[in-house]
C-alpha cells in the first residue's frame, strides 16, 4: 500500500498493466460518445466558457473518484492528483486516436475545433480510465479488502454514475424530442418509475453490491435515506448537463423541467448502478 503522499513504486510490468487497464476503460466507457455525431458538433460550436467549466470541474471530480477507485489504493491527495492527471492524459490519447481513425478530425480541422472535440470527449474517457480499476481489474486480487463508504461517499458515487450515463444521453436530440411529446402525466409516471427502479436496484432485487434493509428498518427509511437523495442528485446532474450543452437555452421553465425529468431517468439508473459496481 502506498504511504501517505508518496506514490508507490511498482515493476514495469505492473505499470504497463495498469496503463492498459486505464486505456481499455477509457475506450470502453467513452466509445458511445466518441461515435456520437451530436458531440462532434458540440465540440465545434459549444460556448468555450461552458466547455472550460466542464474541464475545470472534471479534475476535482476525478481526484475525489480516485480516493474511492484509482489505479491503486492511495492515502495521499498528491497521489490522487497524479492518478487523475494520468487518467486525463490517457483519455486525451484515446480520444485523439479514435477521432483521427473515424475521420472526425484531420489536418484541415481548425485547432479550436480539435481542442473542443477532444476536451468534451476527455471527460467520460477519464472517468472510464479510473473506473477500469474496479471493472477490468475485478478478481485480480489487487484490492483484497472492500472499502466501506460513508453516506456522503455513496452519494458522491451516485453523482458520478448519474453524470457518466447522463453524458451519454444529454447531447442527443432524442431527449428534447421525448420531452416535447410527453404530457405532465407521462412526466409524473417517469418520476415514479425512476424512483422505483433506483430503490429496487439497490435494496430489493439482490444485485451484487446492493444494500440490504434491516428487518428492523422500515422500507421508507431506506427510501428517504438513499433513494430520494439519489434521485435529487440525478435531477441536479440532468439539469446541469442540459444547461452545459445549451439544451435549456430559450426554453420556458415547464419545457426545461420536462427535459430534466426525461434525462433524469437514465441518470437515476446510472446513480443506482454506481452503488452496485463501484
MODELLER restraints for C-alpha pairs under 7 A, 6 or more apart:
rsr = mdl.restraints
at = mdl.atoms
rsr.add(forms.Gaussian(group=physical.xy_distance, feature=features.Distance(at['CA:1:A'], at['CA:73:A']), mean=6.53, stdev=0.5))
rsr.add(forms.Gaussian(group=physical.xy_distance, feature=features.Distance(at['CA:1:A'], at['CA:74:A']), mean=6.98, stdev=0.5))
rsr.add(forms.Gaussian(group=physical.xy_distance, feature=features.Distance(at['CA:2:A'], at['CA:8:A']), mean=4.88, stdev=0.5))
rsr.add(forms.Gaussian(group=physical.xy_distance, feature=features.Distance(at['CA:2:A'], at['CA:74:A']), mean=5.55, stdev=0.5))
rsr.add(forms.Gaussian(group=physical.xy_distance, feature=features.Distance(at['CA:2:A'], at['CA:75:A']), mean=6.86, stdev=0.5))
rsr.add(forms.Gaussian(group=physical.xy_distance, feature=features.Distance(at['CA:3:A'], at['CA:75:A']), mean=6.59, stdev=0.5))
rsr.add(forms.Gaussian(group=physical.xy_distance, feature=features.Distance(at['CA:4:A'], at['CA:75:A']), mean=4.85, stdev=0.5))
rsr.add(forms.Gaussian(group=physical.xy_distance, feature=features.Distance(at['CA:4:A'], at['CA:76:A']), mean=4.40, stdev=0.5))
rsr.add(forms.Gaussian(group=physical.xy_distance, feature=features.Distance(at['CA:5:A'], at['CA:75:A']), mean=6.76, stdev=0.5))
rsr.add(forms.Gaussian(group=physical.xy_distance, feature=features.Distance(at['CA:5:A'], at['CA:76:A']), mean=3.98, stdev=0.5))
rsr.add(forms.Gaussian(group=physical.xy_distance, feature=features.Distance(at['CA:5:A'], at['CA:77:A']), mean=6.36, stdev=0.5))
rsr.add(forms.Gaussian(group=physical.xy_distance, feature=features.Distance(at['CA:5:A'], at['CA:78:A']), mean=5.46, stdev=0.5))
rsr.add(forms.Gaussian(group=physical.xy_distance, feature=features.Distance(at['CA:5:A'], at['CA:79:A']), mean=6.04, stdev=0.5))
rsr.add(forms.Gaussian(group=physical.xy_distance, feature=features.Distance(at['CA:6:A'], at['CA:76:A']), mean=6.89, stdev=0.5))
rsr.add(forms.Gaussian(group=physical.xy_distance, feature=features.Distance(at['CA:6:A'], at['CA:79:A']), mean=6.57, stdev=0.5))
rsr.add(forms.Gaussian(group=physical.xy_distance, feature=features.Distance(at['CA:7:A'], at['CA:79:A']), mean=5.62, stdev=0.5))
rsr.add(forms.Gaussian(group=physical.xy_distance, feature=features.Distance(at['CA:18:A'], at['CA:71:A']), mean=6.46, stdev=0.5))
rsr.add(forms.Gaussian(group=physical.xy_distance, feature=features.Distance(at['CA:21:A'], at['CA:132:A']), mean=5.70, stdev=0.5))
rsr.add(forms.Gaussian(group=physical.xy_distance, feature=features.Distance(at['CA:21:A'], at['CA:136:A']), mean=6.39, stdev=0.5))
rsr.add(forms.Gaussian(group=physical.xy_distance, feature=features.Distance(at['CA:22:A'], at['CA:87:A']), mean=6.96, stdev=0.5))
rsr.add(forms.Gaussian(group=physical.xy_distance, feature=features.Distance(at['CA:22:A'], at['CA:90:A']), mean=6.97, stdev=0.5))
rsr.add(forms.Gaussian(group=physical.xy_distance, feature=features.Distance(at['CA:22:A'], at['CA:129:A']), mean=4.11, stdev=0.5))
rsr.add(forms.Gaussian(group=physical.xy_distance, feature=features.Distance(at['CA:22:A'], at['CA:130:A']), mean=6.46, stdev=0.5))
rsr.add(forms.Gaussian(group=physical.xy_distance, feature=features.Distance(at['CA:22:A'], at['CA:132:A']), mean=5.65, stdev=0.5))
rsr.add(forms.Gaussian(group=physical.xy_distance, feature=features.Distance(at['CA:23:A'], at['CA:90:A']), mean=6.09, stdev=0.5))
rsr.add(forms.Gaussian(group=physical.xy_distance, feature=features.Distance(at['CA:23:A'], at['CA:94:A']), mean=6.91, stdev=0.5))
rsr.add(forms.Gaussian(group=physical.xy_distance, feature=features.Distance(at['CA:23:A'], at['CA:129:A']), mean=6.16, stdev=0.5))
rsr.add(forms.Gaussian(group=physical.xy_distance, feature=features.Distance(at['CA:25:A'], at['CA:128:A']), mean=4.71, stdev=0.5))
rsr.add(forms.Gaussian(group=physical.xy_distance, feature=features.Distance(at['CA:25:A'], at['CA:129:A']), mean=4.66, stdev=0.5))
rsr.add(forms.Gaussian(group=physical.xy_distance, feature=features.Distance(at['CA:25:A'], at['CA:131:A']), mean=6.63, stdev=0.5))
rsr.add(forms.Gaussian(group=physical.xy_distance, feature=features.Distance(at['CA:25:A'], at['CA:132:A']), mean=4.69, stdev=0.5))
rsr.add(forms.Gaussian(group=physical.xy_distance, feature=features.Distance(at['CA:26:A'], at['CA:91:A']), mean=5.88, stdev=0.5))
rsr.add(forms.Gaussian(group=physical.xy_distance, feature=features.Distance(at['CA:26:A'], at['CA:125:A']), mean=4.18, stdev=0.5))
rsr.add(forms.Gaussian(group=physical.xy_distance, feature=features.Distance(at['CA:26:A'], at['CA:126:A']), mean=6.00, stdev=0.5))
rsr.add(forms.Gaussian(group=physical.xy_distance, feature=features.Distance(at['CA:26:A'], at['CA:128:A']), mean=4.43, stdev=0.5))
rsr.add(forms.Gaussian(group=physical.xy_distance, feature=features.Distance(at['CA:26:A'], at['CA:129:A']), mean=4.44, stdev=0.5))
rsr.add(forms.Gaussian(group=physical.xy_distance, feature=features.Distance(at['CA:27:A'], at['CA:94:A']), mean=6.59, stdev=0.5))
rsr.add(forms.Gaussian(group=physical.xy_distance, feature=features.Distance(at['CA:27:A'], at['CA:125:A']), mean=6.57, stdev=0.5))
rsr.add(forms.Gaussian(group=physical.xy_distance, feature=features.Distance(at['CA:29:A'], at['CA:124:A']), mean=6.71, stdev=0.5))
rsr.add(forms.Gaussian(group=physical.xy_distance, feature=features.Distance(at['CA:29:A'], at['CA:125:A']), mean=6.25, stdev=0.5))
rsr.add(forms.Gaussian(group=physical.xy_distance, feature=features.Distance(at['CA:29:A'], at['CA:128:A']), mean=5.07, stdev=0.5))
rsr.add(forms.Gaussian(group=physical.xy_distance, feature=features.Distance(at['CA:30:A'], at['CA:124:A']), mean=5.44, stdev=0.5))
rsr.add(forms.Gaussian(group=physical.xy_distance, feature=features.Distance(at['CA:30:A'], at['CA:125:A']), mean=4.87, stdev=0.5))
rsr.add(forms.Gaussian(group=physical.xy_distance, feature=features.Distance(at['CA:30:A'], at['CA:128:A']), mean=6.94, stdev=0.5))
rsr.add(forms.Gaussian(group=physical.xy_distance, feature=features.Distance(at['CA:32:A'], at['CA:168:A']), mean=6.98, stdev=0.5))
rsr.add(forms.Gaussian(group=physical.xy_distance, feature=features.Distance(at['CA:33:A'], at['CA:39:A']), mean=6.78, stdev=0.5))
rsr.add(forms.Gaussian(group=physical.xy_distance, feature=features.Distance(at['CA:33:A'], at['CA:168:A']), mean=5.96, stdev=0.5))
rsr.add(forms.Gaussian(group=physical.xy_distance, feature=features.Distance(at['CA:34:A'], at['CA:99:A']), mean=7.00, stdev=0.5))
rsr.add(forms.Gaussian(group=physical.xy_distance, feature=features.Distance(at['CA:34:A'], at['CA:121:A']), mean=6.62, stdev=0.5))
rsr.add(forms.Gaussian(group=physical.xy_distance, feature=features.Distance(at['CA:38:A'], at['CA:171:A']), mean=5.98, stdev=0.5))
rsr.add(forms.Gaussian(group=physical.xy_distance, feature=features.Distance(at['CA:38:A'], at['CA:172:A']), mean=6.09, stdev=0.5))
rsr.add(forms.Gaussian(group=physical.xy_distance, feature=features.Distance(at['CA:39:A'], at['CA:171:A']), mean=6.37, stdev=0.5))
rsr.add(forms.Gaussian(group=physical.xy_distance, feature=features.Distance(at['CA:40:A'], at['CA:117:A']), mean=5.95, stdev=0.5))
rsr.add(forms.Gaussian(group=physical.xy_distance, feature=features.Distance(at['CA:43:A'], at['CA:113:A']), mean=6.32, stdev=0.5))
rsr.add(forms.Gaussian(group=physical.xy_distance, feature=features.Distance(at['CA:43:A'], at['CA:116:A']), mean=4.26, stdev=0.5))
rsr.add(forms.Gaussian(group=physical.xy_distance, feature=features.Distance(at['CA:43:A'], at['CA:117:A']), mean=3.93, stdev=0.5))
rsr.add(forms.Gaussian(group=physical.xy_distance, feature=features.Distance(at['CA:43:A'], at['CA:120:A']), mean=6.20, stdev=0.5))
rsr.add(forms.Gaussian(group=physical.xy_distance, feature=features.Distance(at['CA:44:A'], at['CA:113:A']), mean=4.82, stdev=0.5))
rsr.add(forms.Gaussian(group=physical.xy_distance, feature=features.Distance(at['CA:44:A'], at['CA:116:A']), mean=5.92, stdev=0.5))
rsr.add(forms.Gaussian(group=physical.xy_distance, feature=features.Distance(at['CA:44:A'], at['CA:117:A']), mean=6.47, stdev=0.5))
rsr.add(forms.Gaussian(group=physical.xy_distance, feature=features.Distance(at['CA:50:A'], at['CA:244:A']), mean=5.94, stdev=0.5))
rsr.add(forms.Gaussian(group=physical.xy_distance, feature=features.Distance(at['CA:55:A'], at['CA:119:A']), mean=6.96, stdev=0.5))
rsr.add(forms.Gaussian(group=physical.xy_distance, feature=features.Distance(at['CA:58:A'], at['CA:123:A']), mean=6.60, stdev=0.5))
rsr.add(forms.Gaussian(group=physical.xy_distance, feature=features.Distance(at['CA:59:A'], at['CA:84:A']), mean=6.73, stdev=0.5))
rsr.add(forms.Gaussian(group=physical.xy_distance, feature=features.Distance(at['CA:62:A'], at['CA:84:A']), mean=5.38, stdev=0.5))
rsr.add(forms.Gaussian(group=physical.xy_distance, feature=features.Distance(at['CA:62:A'], at['CA:127:A']), mean=6.93, stdev=0.5))
rsr.add(forms.Gaussian(group=physical.xy_distance, feature=features.Distance(at['CA:63:A'], at['CA:80:A']), mean=5.37, stdev=0.5))
rsr.add(forms.Gaussian(group=physical.xy_distance, feature=features.Distance(at['CA:63:A'], at['CA:81:A']), mean=5.51, stdev=0.5))
rsr.add(forms.Gaussian(group=physical.xy_distance, feature=features.Distance(at['CA:63:A'], at['CA:84:A']), mean=5.56, stdev=0.5))
rsr.add(forms.Gaussian(group=physical.xy_distance, feature=features.Distance(at['CA:66:A'], at['CA:80:A']), mean=5.51, stdev=0.5))
rsr.add(forms.Gaussian(group=physical.xy_distance, feature=features.Distance(at['CA:66:A'], at['CA:83:A']), mean=6.66, stdev=0.5))
rsr.add(forms.Gaussian(group=physical.xy_distance, feature=features.Distance(at['CA:66:A'], at['CA:84:A']), mean=6.81, stdev=0.5))
rsr.add(forms.Gaussian(group=physical.xy_distance, feature=features.Distance(at['CA:66:A'], at['CA:130:A']), mean=6.88, stdev=0.5))
rsr.add(forms.Gaussian(group=physical.xy_distance, feature=features.Distance(at['CA:67:A'], at['CA:74:A']), mean=6.98, stdev=0.5))
rsr.add(forms.Gaussian(group=physical.xy_distance, feature=features.Distance(at['CA:67:A'], at['CA:80:A']), mean=6.44, stdev=0.5))
rsr.add(forms.Gaussian(group=physical.xy_distance, feature=features.Distance(at['CA:69:A'], at['CA:130:A']), mean=6.61, stdev=0.5))
rsr.add(forms.Gaussian(group=physical.xy_distance, feature=features.Distance(at['CA:69:A'], at['CA:131:A']), mean=6.69, stdev=0.5))
rsr.add(forms.Gaussian(group=physical.xy_distance, feature=features.Distance(at['CA:69:A'], at['CA:133:A']), mean=6.27, stdev=0.5))
rsr.add(forms.Gaussian(group=physical.xy_distance, feature=features.Distance(at['CA:69:A'], at['CA:134:A']), mean=6.51, stdev=0.5))
rsr.add(forms.Gaussian(group=physical.xy_distance, feature=features.Distance(at['CA:70:A'], at['CA:83:A']), mean=6.47, stdev=0.5))
rsr.add(forms.Gaussian(group=physical.xy_distance, feature=features.Distance(at['CA:70:A'], at['CA:130:A']), mean=5.41, stdev=0.5))
rsr.add(forms.Gaussian(group=physical.xy_distance, feature=features.Distance(at['CA:70:A'], at['CA:133:A']), mean=6.14, stdev=0.5))
rsr.add(forms.Gaussian(group=physical.xy_distance, feature=features.Distance(at['CA:71:A'], at['CA:83:A']), mean=6.72, stdev=0.5))
rsr.add(forms.Gaussian(group=physical.xy_distance, feature=features.Distance(at['CA:71:A'], at['CA:130:A']), mean=6.52, stdev=0.5))
rsr.add(forms.Gaussian(group=physical.xy_distance, feature=features.Distance(at['CA:71:A'], at['CA:133:A']), mean=5.55, stdev=0.5))
rsr.add(forms.Gaussian(group=physical.xy_distance, feature=features.Distance(at['CA:74:A'], at['CA:80:A']), mean=6.98, stdev=0.5))
rsr.add(forms.Gaussian(group=physical.xy_distance, feature=features.Distance(at['CA:87:A'], at['CA:126:A']), mean=4.95, stdev=0.5))
rsr.add(forms.Gaussian(group=physical.xy_distance, feature=features.Distance(at['CA:87:A'], at['CA:129:A']), mean=5.52, stdev=0.5))
rsr.add(forms.Gaussian(group=physical.xy_distance, feature=features.Distance(at['CA:87:A'], at['CA:130:A']), mean=6.36, stdev=0.5))
rsr.add(forms.Gaussian(group=physical.xy_distance, feature=features.Distance(at['CA:88:A'], at['CA:122:A']), mean=6.62, stdev=0.5))
rsr.add(forms.Gaussian(group=physical.xy_distance, feature=features.Distance(at['CA:88:A'], at['CA:126:A']), mean=5.11, stdev=0.5))
rsr.add(forms.Gaussian(group=physical.xy_distance, feature=features.Distance(at['CA:91:A'], at['CA:122:A']), mean=5.15, stdev=0.5))
rsr.add(forms.Gaussian(group=physical.xy_distance, feature=features.Distance(at['CA:91:A'], at['CA:125:A']), mean=4.88, stdev=0.5))
rsr.add(forms.Gaussian(group=physical.xy_distance, feature=features.Distance(at['CA:91:A'], at['CA:126:A']), mean=4.94, stdev=0.5))
rsr.add(forms.Gaussian(group=physical.xy_distance, feature=features.Distance(at['CA:92:A'], at['CA:118:A']), mean=6.64, stdev=0.5))
rsr.add(forms.Gaussian(group=physical.xy_distance, feature=features.Distance(at['CA:92:A'], at['CA:122:A']), mean=5.64, stdev=0.5))
rsr.add(forms.Gaussian(group=physical.xy_distance, feature=features.Distance(at['CA:95:A'], at['CA:118:A']), mean=6.06, stdev=0.5))
rsr.add(forms.Gaussian(group=physical.xy_distance, feature=features.Distance(at['CA:95:A'], at['CA:121:A']), mean=6.34, stdev=0.5))
rsr.add(forms.Gaussian(group=physical.xy_distance, feature=features.Distance(at['CA:95:A'], at['CA:122:A']), mean=6.60, stdev=0.5))
rsr.add(forms.Gaussian(group=physical.xy_distance, feature=features.Distance(at['CA:96:A'], at['CA:118:A']), mean=6.58, stdev=0.5))
rsr.add(forms.Gaussian(group=physical.xy_distance, feature=features.Distance(at['CA:99:A'], at['CA:105:A']), mean=5.88, stdev=0.5))
rsr.add(forms.Gaussian(group=physical.xy_distance, feature=features.Distance(at['CA:100:A'], at['CA:106:A']), mean=6.32, stdev=0.5))
rsr.add(forms.Gaussian(group=physical.xy_distance, feature=features.Distance(at['CA:105:A'], at['CA:114:A']), mean=6.50, stdev=0.5))
rsr.add(forms.Gaussian(group=physical.xy_distance, feature=features.Distance(at['CA:124:A'], at['CA:164:A']), mean=6.36, stdev=0.5))
rsr.add(forms.Gaussian(group=physical.xy_distance, feature=features.Distance(at['CA:134:A'], at['CA:278:A']), mean=6.29, stdev=0.5))
rsr.add(forms.Gaussian(group=physical.xy_distance, feature=features.Distance(at['CA:154:A'], at['CA:275:A']), mean=6.75, stdev=0.5))
rsr.add(forms.Gaussian(group=physical.xy_distance, feature=features.Distance(at['CA:155:A'], at['CA:230:A']), mean=6.61, stdev=0.5))
rsr.add(forms.Gaussian(group=physical.xy_distance, feature=features.Distance(at['CA:157:A'], at['CA:274:A']), mean=6.03, stdev=0.5))
rsr.add(forms.Gaussian(group=physical.xy_distance, feature=features.Distance(at['CA:157:A'], at['CA:275:A']), mean=6.57, stdev=0.5))
rsr.add(forms.Gaussian(group=physical.xy_distance, feature=features.Distance(at['CA:158:A'], at['CA:230:A']), mean=6.47, stdev=0.5))
rsr.add(forms.Gaussian(group=physical.xy_distance, feature=features.Distance(at['CA:158:A'], at['CA:271:A']), mean=4.03, stdev=0.5))
rsr.add(forms.Gaussian(group=physical.xy_distance, feature=features.Distance(at['CA:158:A'], at['CA:272:A']), mean=6.45, stdev=0.5))
rsr.add(forms.Gaussian(group=physical.xy_distance, feature=features.Distance(at['CA:158:A'], at['CA:274:A']), mean=5.55, stdev=0.5))
rsr.add(forms.Gaussian(group=physical.xy_distance, feature=features.Distance(at['CA:158:A'], at['CA:275:A']), mean=6.28, stdev=0.5))
rsr.add(forms.Gaussian(group=physical.xy_distance, feature=features.Distance(at['CA:159:A'], at['CA:233:A']), mean=6.12, stdev=0.5))
rsr.add(forms.Gaussian(group=physical.xy_distance, feature=features.Distance(at['CA:159:A'], at['CA:234:A']), mean=6.90, stdev=0.5))
rsr.add(forms.Gaussian(group=physical.xy_distance, feature=features.Distance(at['CA:159:A'], at['CA:271:A']), mean=6.10, stdev=0.5))
rsr.add(forms.Gaussian(group=physical.xy_distance, feature=features.Distance(at['CA:161:A'], at['CA:270:A']), mean=4.52, stdev=0.5))
rsr.add(forms.Gaussian(group=physical.xy_distance, feature=features.Distance(at['CA:161:A'], at['CA:271:A']), mean=4.46, stdev=0.5))
rsr.add(forms.Gaussian(group=physical.xy_distance, feature=features.Distance(at['CA:161:A'], at['CA:273:A']), mean=6.86, stdev=0.5))
rsr.add(forms.Gaussian(group=physical.xy_distance, feature=features.Distance(at['CA:161:A'], at['CA:274:A']), mean=4.84, stdev=0.5))
rsr.add(forms.Gaussian(group=physical.xy_distance, feature=features.Distance(at['CA:162:A'], at['CA:234:A']), mean=5.67, stdev=0.5))
rsr.add(forms.Gaussian(group=physical.xy_distance, feature=features.Distance(at['CA:162:A'], at['CA:237:A']), mean=6.72, stdev=0.5))
rsr.add(forms.Gaussian(group=physical.xy_distance, feature=features.Distance(at['CA:162:A'], at['CA:267:A']), mean=4.10, stdev=0.5))
rsr.add(forms.Gaussian(group=physical.xy_distance, feature=features.Distance(at['CA:162:A'], at['CA:268:A']), mean=6.08, stdev=0.5))
rsr.add(forms.Gaussian(group=physical.xy_distance, feature=features.Distance(at['CA:162:A'], at['CA:270:A']), mean=4.64, stdev=0.5))
rsr.add(forms.Gaussian(group=physical.xy_distance, feature=features.Distance(at['CA:162:A'], at['CA:271:A']), mean=4.55, stdev=0.5))
rsr.add(forms.Gaussian(group=physical.xy_distance, feature=features.Distance(at['CA:163:A'], at['CA:237:A']), mean=6.15, stdev=0.5))
rsr.add(forms.Gaussian(group=physical.xy_distance, feature=features.Distance(at['CA:163:A'], at['CA:267:A']), mean=6.73, stdev=0.5))
rsr.add(forms.Gaussian(group=physical.xy_distance, feature=features.Distance(at['CA:165:A'], at['CA:266:A']), mean=6.38, stdev=0.5))
rsr.add(forms.Gaussian(group=physical.xy_distance, feature=features.Distance(at['CA:165:A'], at['CA:267:A']), mean=5.75, stdev=0.5))
rsr.add(forms.Gaussian(group=physical.xy_distance, feature=features.Distance(at['CA:165:A'], at['CA:270:A']), mean=5.45, stdev=0.5))
rsr.add(forms.Gaussian(group=physical.xy_distance, feature=features.Distance(at['CA:166:A'], at['CA:238:A']), mean=6.63, stdev=0.5))
rsr.add(forms.Gaussian(group=physical.xy_distance, feature=features.Distance(at['CA:166:A'], at['CA:263:A']), mean=6.80, stdev=0.5))
rsr.add(forms.Gaussian(group=physical.xy_distance, feature=features.Distance(at['CA:166:A'], at['CA:266:A']), mean=6.47, stdev=0.5))
rsr.add(forms.Gaussian(group=physical.xy_distance, feature=features.Distance(at['CA:166:A'], at['CA:267:A']), mean=5.18, stdev=0.5))
rsr.add(forms.Gaussian(group=physical.xy_distance, feature=features.Distance(at['CA:170:A'], at['CA:241:A']), mean=6.42, stdev=0.5))
rsr.add(forms.Gaussian(group=physical.xy_distance, feature=features.Distance(at['CA:170:A'], at['CA:242:A']), mean=6.18, stdev=0.5))
rsr.add(forms.Gaussian(group=physical.xy_distance, feature=features.Distance(at['CA:170:A'], at['CA:263:A']), mean=6.65, stdev=0.5))
rsr.add(forms.Gaussian(group=physical.xy_distance, feature=features.Distance(at['CA:171:A'], at['CA:245:A']), mean=6.46, stdev=0.5))
rsr.add(forms.Gaussian(group=physical.xy_distance, feature=features.Distance(at['CA:175:A'], at['CA:259:A']), mean=6.53, stdev=0.5))
rsr.add(forms.Gaussian(group=physical.xy_distance, feature=features.Distance(at['CA:175:A'], at['CA:262:A']), mean=6.47, stdev=0.5))
rsr.add(forms.Gaussian(group=physical.xy_distance, feature=features.Distance(at['CA:175:A'], at['CA:263:A']), mean=6.52, stdev=0.5))
rsr.add(forms.Gaussian(group=physical.xy_distance, feature=features.Distance(at['CA:176:A'], at['CA:259:A']), mean=6.02, stdev=0.5))
rsr.add(forms.Gaussian(group=physical.xy_distance, feature=features.Distance(at['CA:179:A'], at['CA:258:A']), mean=5.42, stdev=0.5))
rsr.add(forms.Gaussian(group=physical.xy_distance, feature=features.Distance(at['CA:179:A'], at['CA:259:A']), mean=5.03, stdev=0.5))
rsr.add(forms.Gaussian(group=physical.xy_distance, feature=features.Distance(at['CA:179:A'], at['CA:262:A']), mean=6.30, stdev=0.5))
rsr.add(forms.Gaussian(group=physical.xy_distance, feature=features.Distance(at['CA:187:A'], at['CA:258:A']), mean=6.76, stdev=0.5))
rsr.add(forms.Gaussian(group=physical.xy_distance, feature=features.Distance(at['CA:187:A'], at['CA:261:A']), mean=6.66, stdev=0.5))
rsr.add(forms.Gaussian(group=physical.xy_distance, feature=features.Distance(at['CA:191:A'], at['CA:261:A']), mean=6.94, stdev=0.5))
rsr.add(forms.Gaussian(group=physical.xy_distance, feature=features.Distance(at['CA:194:A'], at['CA:265:A']), mean=5.61, stdev=0.5))
rsr.add(forms.Gaussian(group=physical.xy_distance, feature=features.Distance(at['CA:194:A'], at['CA:268:A']), mean=6.26, stdev=0.5))
rsr.add(forms.Gaussian(group=physical.xy_distance, feature=features.Distance(at['CA:195:A'], at['CA:227:A']), mean=6.85, stdev=0.5))
rsr.add(forms.Gaussian(group=physical.xy_distance, feature=features.Distance(at['CA:195:A'], at['CA:231:A']), mean=6.80, stdev=0.5))
rsr.add(forms.Gaussian(group=physical.xy_distance, feature=features.Distance(at['CA:198:A'], at['CA:227:A']), mean=6.33, stdev=0.5))
rsr.add(forms.Gaussian(group=physical.xy_distance, feature=features.Distance(at['CA:198:A'], at['CA:268:A']), mean=6.43, stdev=0.5))
rsr.add(forms.Gaussian(group=physical.xy_distance, feature=features.Distance(at['CA:198:A'], at['CA:269:A']), mean=6.27, stdev=0.5))
rsr.add(forms.Gaussian(group=physical.xy_distance, feature=features.Distance(at['CA:198:A'], at['CA:272:A']), mean=5.28, stdev=0.5))
rsr.add(forms.Gaussian(group=physical.xy_distance, feature=features.Distance(at['CA:199:A'], at['CA:223:A']), mean=6.77, stdev=0.5))
rsr.add(forms.Gaussian(group=physical.xy_distance, feature=features.Distance(at['CA:199:A'], at['CA:227:A']), mean=5.63, stdev=0.5))
rsr.add(forms.Gaussian(group=physical.xy_distance, feature=features.Distance(at['CA:201:A'], at['CA:207:A']), mean=6.83, stdev=0.5))
rsr.add(forms.Gaussian(group=physical.xy_distance, feature=features.Distance(at['CA:201:A'], at['CA:272:A']), mean=6.39, stdev=0.5))
rsr.add(forms.Gaussian(group=physical.xy_distance, feature=features.Distance(at['CA:202:A'], at['CA:210:A']), mean=4.59, stdev=0.5))
rsr.add(forms.Gaussian(group=physical.xy_distance, feature=features.Distance(at['CA:202:A'], at['CA:211:A']), mean=5.65, stdev=0.5))
rsr.add(forms.Gaussian(group=physical.xy_distance, feature=features.Distance(at['CA:202:A'], at['CA:272:A']), mean=6.35, stdev=0.5))
rsr.add(forms.Gaussian(group=physical.xy_distance, feature=features.Distance(at['CA:203:A'], at['CA:210:A']), mean=6.05, stdev=0.5))
rsr.add(forms.Gaussian(group=physical.xy_distance, feature=features.Distance(at['CA:203:A'], at['CA:211:A']), mean=5.12, stdev=0.5))
rsr.add(forms.Gaussian(group=physical.xy_distance, feature=features.Distance(at['CA:203:A'], at['CA:212:A']), mean=5.41, stdev=0.5))
rsr.add(forms.Gaussian(group=physical.xy_distance, feature=features.Distance(at['CA:203:A'], at['CA:213:A']), mean=6.56, stdev=0.5))
rsr.add(forms.Gaussian(group=physical.xy_distance, feature=features.Distance(at['CA:208:A'], at['CA:276:A']), mean=6.53, stdev=0.5))
rsr.add(forms.Gaussian(group=physical.xy_distance, feature=features.Distance(at['CA:209:A'], at['CA:276:A']), mean=4.41, stdev=0.5))
rsr.add(forms.Gaussian(group=physical.xy_distance, feature=features.Distance(at['CA:209:A'], at['CA:277:A']), mean=6.53, stdev=0.5))
rsr.add(forms.Gaussian(group=physical.xy_distance, feature=features.Distance(at['CA:210:A'], at['CA:275:A']), mean=6.98, stdev=0.5))
rsr.add(forms.Gaussian(group=physical.xy_distance, feature=features.Distance(at['CA:210:A'], at['CA:276:A']), mean=5.37, stdev=0.5))
rsr.add(forms.Gaussian(group=physical.xy_distance, feature=features.Distance(at['CA:213:A'], at['CA:222:A']), mean=6.92, stdev=0.5))
rsr.add(forms.Gaussian(group=physical.xy_distance, feature=features.Distance(at['CA:230:A'], at['CA:271:A']), mean=6.70, stdev=0.5))
rsr.add(forms.Gaussian(group=physical.xy_distance, feature=features.Distance(at['CA:231:A'], at['CA:268:A']), mean=5.90, stdev=0.5))
rsr.add(forms.Gaussian(group=physical.xy_distance, feature=features.Distance(at['CA:234:A'], at['CA:264:A']), mean=5.38, stdev=0.5))
rsr.add(forms.Gaussian(group=physical.xy_distance, feature=features.Distance(at['CA:234:A'], at['CA:267:A']), mean=5.22, stdev=0.5))
rsr.add(forms.Gaussian(group=physical.xy_distance, feature=features.Distance(at['CA:234:A'], at['CA:268:A']), mean=5.25, stdev=0.5))
rsr.add(forms.Gaussian(group=physical.xy_distance, feature=features.Distance(at['CA:234:A'], at['CA:271:A']), mean=6.90, stdev=0.5))
rsr.add(forms.Gaussian(group=physical.xy_distance, feature=features.Distance(at['CA:235:A'], at['CA:260:A']), mean=6.43, stdev=0.5))
rsr.add(forms.Gaussian(group=physical.xy_distance, feature=features.Distance(at['CA:235:A'], at['CA:261:A']), mean=6.79, stdev=0.5))
rsr.add(forms.Gaussian(group=physical.xy_distance, feature=features.Distance(at['CA:235:A'], at['CA:264:A']), mean=5.17, stdev=0.5))
rsr.add(forms.Gaussian(group=physical.xy_distance, feature=features.Distance(at['CA:238:A'], at['CA:260:A']), mean=5.51, stdev=0.5))
rsr.add(forms.Gaussian(group=physical.xy_distance, feature=features.Distance(at['CA:238:A'], at['CA:263:A']), mean=5.63, stdev=0.5))
rsr.add(forms.Gaussian(group=physical.xy_distance, feature=features.Distance(at['CA:238:A'], at['CA:264:A']), mean=5.50, stdev=0.5))
rsr.add(forms.Gaussian(group=physical.xy_distance, feature=features.Distance(at['CA:238:A'], at['CA:267:A']), mean=6.88, stdev=0.5))
rsr.add(forms.Gaussian(group=physical.xy_distance, feature=features.Distance(at['CA:239:A'], at['CA:260:A']), mean=5.35, stdev=0.5))
rsr.add(forms.Gaussian(group=physical.xy_distance, feature=features.Distance(at['CA:242:A'], at['CA:248:A']), mean=5.94, stdev=0.5))
rsr.add(forms.Gaussian(group=physical.xy_distance, feature=features.Distance(at['CA:248:A'], at['CA:256:A']), mean=5.79, stdev=0.5))
